[in-house]
């Protein structure tokens, strides 16, 4: 069952527009995740210790994972930032520590190239941590990762634009603390709305 967590006492931002913007960010993660994922959305939270919001999917079923599956997951990580861009303006909410959306997207993108052998070569450093570390010492690798992230961000933003009305609807419903059944219905219809060109095959989660 999909769960919607409300704001903890005293945690609600003083500006209602800030609350709605956070809800849009999480709603976009959820809507794009449902479109590209082969898993179920479990929770959307608008109050998480150490963070403003969190969208969590169930674990990806065991299956052969291709580059397109990994890129689908990166799309989910980037969807919230894309929503910030589309609805208001990009802020620092997607960045930050190692568990932030941008850090996770960067880590996975680096791993595509330096762990899983799914980039232009088959070299593997053996772990995502080593792949990320190589960004600091290889002068050419950051640009390779940045190019991939920018390409996927453009796609994520297009997907958010296609679903803007549905994302706005679910965000406003989240703010009023909708029921699980209502939310599942709205999110499903939003995720299945008009499909932009260059659809990414299913696969991925955001947590």
HULIN-V943824 format. One record per run of one state. SS is the DSSP state (helix for helix, strand for strand, loop for the rest). FROM is the first residue (numbers start at 1). TO is the last residue. If there is no record, write none. Layout:
BEGIN
ss->SS from->FROM to->TO
ss->SS from->FROM to->TO
END
This chain:
BEGIN
ss->loop from->1 to->2
ss->strand from->3 to->5
ss->loop from->6 to->15
ss->helix from->16 to->36
ss->loop from->37 to->40
ss->strand from->41 to->45
ss->loop from->46 to->47
ss->strand from->48 to->48
ss->loop from->49 to->50
ss->strand from->51 to->51
ss->loop from->52 to->53
ss->strand from->54 to->57
ss->loop from->58 to->66
ss->helix from->67 to->87
ss->loop from->88 to->91
ss->helix from->92 to->94
ss->loop from->95 to->100
ss->helix from->101 to->114
ss->loop from->115 to->127
ss->helix from->128 to->134
ss->loop from->135 to->140
ss->helix from->141 to->162
ss->loop from->163 to->163
ss->helix from->164 to->175
ss->loop from->176 to->179
ss->helix from->180 to->191
ss->loop from->192 to->207
END
